[in-house]
Amino acid sequence: MPSSPRSNRRGRIAEPTGVAEIDALEMVSGVRIGDYLSGVCAYIRSEQSLTPGAKKASQIRLSSALARSLATDLELANPGFVGRLVTHERQVAGALRTAKADVSESHELDGLRLAVELKPINLAVGRAIWNRFGDIRTFAVNIHLKFPFAVVGGVLVIPTADAGKSTVHLIRRAIERFERAGGRRSEADAAHLLEGIAVVAFDPNTGEVDPDLPEPGSRLRWSAFVDDLSTAYRARFEPD
């Protein structure tokens, strides 16, 4: 039987960070992606003044908020998800090795049904972006070879500037790669493809999502990503 909604939503709770926008996220009911981005912007502004402990606590709280924001939108798109989504890091079996899913859902008969890898990049974008791309692709292969019917998603969150320098050229290159990595429509498609991918590019000063990255109509935009995961899930699994 699935866990209760409260236990599903709770993982490790970090100590307060001292950054009001981040600490407040824990108390937000039905947190959305905009709430998360506001917290990220506060983290970027404050990062140099934070102690190592506060930095770690910030990262834990922000990761939790991102996972919960995805769960909020998935539940709105598909009421069958309500009370079933695990929004803390959870070990799951993979074909190659044990994996850690940031958002997941499983069933006593089907096993793992949904697994999403969240890869936010707050700082040092140039060094991190291609590693994150590889992590998401590896995650998809690992899960799909073990659970071919599982709906697998990946999320890259990235600022449009880092240390005062534009990262738009890097984001565009990442979008090109991710466009080729998505679109898995059935369990017969290649294991390295994902059912849904989101690239969330945001202004680190305002927290606003860039209206042109990815371009309007792209399946990599957040709303389309949520829709793709929900559509694939409904097509493969009967409602309980």
C-alpha positions as CSV (number, residue, x, y, z in Angstrom):
1,M,0.0,0.0,0.0
2,P,1.3,3.5,-0.7
3,S,2.5,5.6,2.3
4,S,0.5,8.4,3.6
5,P,0.8,11.8,2.0
6,R,2.6,13.2,5.0
7,S,5.3,10.4,5.0
8,N,5.6,10.6,1.3
9,R,6.5,14.3,1.5
10,R,9.0,14.1,4.3
11,G,12.7,13.3,3.9
12,R,15.6,14.8,5.8
13,I,14.7,18.2,7.3
14,A,17.7,20.6,7.3
15,E,18.6,23.1,10.0
16,P,17.5,26.7,9.4
17,T,19.7,28.5,6.9
18,G,19.2,32.1,8.1
19,V,18.0,32.9,4.5
20,A,14.4,33.8,5.0
21,E,13.3,32.9,1.4
22,I,14.8,29.5,1.8
23,D,13.6,28.7,5.3
24,A,10.1,29.8,4.4
25,L,9.8,27.1,1.7
26,E,9.4,24.3,4.3
27,M,6.1,26.0,5.4
28,V,4.6,26.5,1.9
29,S,1.7,24.2,1.2
30,G,1.5,23.3,-2.4
31,V,4.9,24.9,-3.3
32,R,5.3,25.8,-7.0
33,I,8.3,26.2,-9.2
34,G,8.2,30.0,-8.8
35,D,8.5,29.6,-5.0
36,Y,11.5,27.4,-5.5
37,L,13.2,29.9,-7.9
38,S,12.7,32.7,-5.4
39,G,14.6,30.6,-2.9
40,V,17.4,29.8,-5.4
41,C,17.9,33.5,-6.2
42,A,18.2,34.2,-2.5
43,Y,20.8,31.5,-2.2
44,I,22.8,32.8,-5.1
45,R,22.8,36.3,-3.5
46,S,23.8,35.0,-0.1
47,E,26.1,32.1,-1.0
48,Q,29.4,33.8,-0.3
49,S,28.3,34.9,3.2
50,L,26.9,31.5,4.3
51,T,28.8,29.0,6.5
52,P,29.5,25.5,5.0
53,G,26.7,24.2,7.2
54,A,24.2,26.8,6.0
55,K,25.2,26.1,2.4
56,K,24.5,22.4,2.8
57,A,21.2,23.1,4.6
58,S,20.2,25.5,1.8
59,Q,20.8,22.9,-0.8
60,I,18.8,20.3,1.1
61,R,15.8,22.7,1.5
62,L,16.0,23.8,-2.1
63,S,16.1,20.3,-3.4
64,S,13.1,19.4,-1.3
65,A,11.2,22.4,-2.6
66,L,11.9,21.6,-6.2
67,A,10.7,18.0,-5.7
68,R,7.6,19.2,-4.0
69,S,6.9,21.7,-6.7
70,L,7.0,19.0,-9.3
71,A,4.7,16.8,-7.2
72,T,2.2,19.7,-6.9
73,D,1.9,20.1,-10.6
74,L,1.8,16.3,-11.3
75,E,-1.1,16.0,-8.8
76,L,-2.9,18.8,-10.5
77,A,-2.4,17.1,-13.9
78,N,-3.3,13.6,-12.7
79,P,-5.3,13.2,-9.4
80,G,-4.1,9.6,-9.3
81,F,-0.8,10.9,-8.1
82,V,-2.2,12.4,-5.0
83,G,-0.8,10.9,-1.9
84,R,1.5,8.5,-3.8
85,L,4.5,10.6,-4.8
86,V,7.7,10.3,-2.8
87,T,9.4,13.7,-2.9
88,H,12.6,12.9,-1.0
89,E,15.7,11.1,-2.3
90,R,14.8,7.4,-2.4
91,Q,17.0,4.4,-3.3
92,V,15.5,2.4,-6.2
93,A,16.8,-0.7,-7.9
94,G,18.5,-0.2,-11.3
95,A,19.8,-2.6,-13.9
96,L,23.3,-1.3,-13.6
97,R,23.4,-0.1,-10.0
98,T,21.2,1.2,-7.3
99,A,19.9,4.7,-8.2
100,K,18.5,7.6,-6.2
101,A,15.2,9.0,-7.5
102,D,14.3,12.5,-6.3
103,V,10.6,12.1,-7.1
104,S,9.2,8.6,-7.5
105,E,6.1,6.4,-7.3
106,S,5.8,2.7,-7.1
107,H,3.2,0.0,-6.9
108,E,3.2,-3.4,-5.2
109,L,2.4,-5.2,-8.5
110,D,4.2,-3.1,-11.0
111,G,7.3,-2.0,-9.0
112,L,8.7,1.4,-9.9
113,R,6.3,3.4,-12.1
114,L,7.7,6.9,-12.0
115,A,11.3,8.2,-11.4
116,V,12.5,11.7,-11.9
117,E,16.1,13.0,-11.6
118,L,16.4,16.6,-10.5
119,K,19.6,18.4,-11.5
120,P,19.7,22.1,-10.4
121,I,22.8,24.1,-11.1
122,N,23.1,27.3,-9.0
123,L,26.8,28.2,-9.5
124,A,29.8,27.2,-11.6
125,V,27.5,26.5,-14.6
126,G,30.3,25.9,-17.1
127,R,31.8,23.1,-15.1
128,A,28.5,21.4,-14.1
129,I,26.2,21.5,-17.0
130,W,27.6,18.6,-19.1
131,N,28.0,16.4,-16.0
132,R,24.3,17.0,-15.2
133,F,23.4,16.0,-18.8
134,G,25.3,12.8,-18.5
135,D,23.8,12.0,-15.1
136,I,20.2,12.3,-16.5
137,R,21.0,10.1,-19.5
138,T,22.6,7.4,-17.3
139,F,19.7,7.5,-14.9
140,A,17.3,6.8,-17.7
141,V,19.3,3.8,-19.0
142,N,19.7,2.4,-15.5
143,I,16.0,2.6,-14.6
144,H,14.5,1.6,-18.0
145,L,16.7,-1.5,-18.3
146,K,15.3,-2.7,-15.0
147,F,11.7,-1.3,-15.3
148,P,11.0,-0.8,-19.1
149,F,7.5,0.5,-18.4
150,A,8.6,3.1,-15.9
151,V,8.0,6.7,-16.7
152,V,11.4,8.5,-16.3
153,G,11.9,12.3,-16.2
154,G,14.8,14.6,-15.9
155,V,15.0,18.3,-14.9
156,L,17.8,20.7,-15.4
157,V,17.4,24.1,-13.6
158,I,20.0,26.7,-14.6
159,P,20.5,30.5,-14.3
160,T,20.9,32.6,-17.4
161,A,23.9,34.3,-15.8
162,D,26.7,33.1,-13.5
163,A,29.1,35.5,-11.8
164,G,27.9,38.3,-14.0
165,K,28.5,36.3,-17.3
166,S,25.7,35.1,-19.6
167,T,25.2,31.4,-19.7
168,V,22.6,31.6,-22.5
169,H,25.0,30.0,-25.1
170,L,25.5,27.0,-22.8
171,I,21.8,26.7,-22.1
172,R,21.1,26.6,-25.9
173,R,23.6,23.9,-26.4
174,A,22.1,21.9,-23.5
175,I,18.6,22.3,-25.0
176,E,19.8,20.9,-28.3
177,R,21.1,17.8,-26.6
178,F,18.1,17.3,-24.4
179,E,15.8,17.6,-27.4
180,R,17.4,14.5,-28.7
181,A,17.2,12.7,-25.4
182,G,13.4,12.9,-24.9
183,G,10.3,11.6,-26.6
184,R,10.2,8.0,-25.3
185,R,6.6,7.1,-26.2
186,S,6.5,3.4,-25.4
187,E,8.3,0.7,-23.4
188,A,9.7,-0.5,-26.7
189,D,11.7,2.7,-27.4
190,A,15.4,3.0,-26.5
191,A,16.3,2.9,-22.8
192,H,18.4,6.0,-23.0
193,L,15.5,8.2,-24.0
194,L,13.2,9.8,-21.4
195,E,9.5,10.2,-21.3
196,G,9.9,13.8,-20.2
197,I,12.6,16.4,-19.8
198,A,12.5,20.0,-18.5
199,V,15.0,22.7,-18.9
200,V,14.2,25.6,-16.6
201,A,16.2,28.7,-17.4
202,F,15.8,31.6,-15.0
203,D,17.0,35.1,-14.4
204,P,19.1,34.9,-11.1
205,N,18.2,38.5,-10.3
206,T,14.4,38.2,-10.6
207,G,13.7,34.5,-10.4
208,E,11.6,34.8,-13.6
209,V,11.7,31.9,-16.0
210,D,13.2,32.9,-19.4
211,P,10.3,33.2,-21.9
212,D,12.5,32.1,-24.8
213,L,14.6,29.3,-23.3
214,P,13.5,26.8,-24.3
215,E,11.5,28.4,-27.1
216,P,7.7,28.6,-26.7
217,G,6.1,25.3,-27.7
218,S,9.1,23.2,-26.8
219,R,8.4,20.0,-24.9
220,L,11.3,21.0,-22.7
221,R,9.3,23.7,-21.0
222,W,8.0,23.0,-17.5
223,S,4.3,22.7,-18.3
224,A,4.9,20.5,-21.3
225,F,7.2,18.3,-19.2
226,V,4.6,17.8,-16.6
227,D,2.0,17.0,-19.3
228,D,4.4,14.4,-20.9
229,L,5.0,12.6,-17.7
230,S,1.3,12.5,-16.9
231,T,0.3,11.4,-20.4
232,A,2.8,8.6,-20.4
233,Y,1.8,7.4,-16.9
234,R,-1.9,7.3,-17.8
235,A,-1.2,5.3,-21.0
236,R,0.8,2.6,-19.2
237,F,-0.9,2.2,-15.8
238,E,-4.5,1.5,-15.0
239,P,-5.9,3.8,-12.2
240,D,-5.9,2.1,-8.8
